[in-house]
């Protein structure tokens, strides 16, 4: 058996203000997870959401859209749980 090819990786750079960066570092310290791991999980989670939820999280529908996104996501989780 041959070796499997390594997964291709893409590296992102992000821009955050000092307060956000400080809060993010605190989250990393509290969880014991690296900034790369947490950022990767967030990006993977966001990319797996449907376009409506993504648009709401990005604020396309204004501030009320963000709370609606939470409701849609919870409904999606509940529907998924019912199927299993």
Secondary structure by P-SEA (a helix, b strand, c coil): cccccccbbbbbbbbbcaaaaaaaaaaaaaacccaaaaaaaaaaaaaaccaaaaaaaaccccaaaaaaaaaaaaaaaaaaaaac
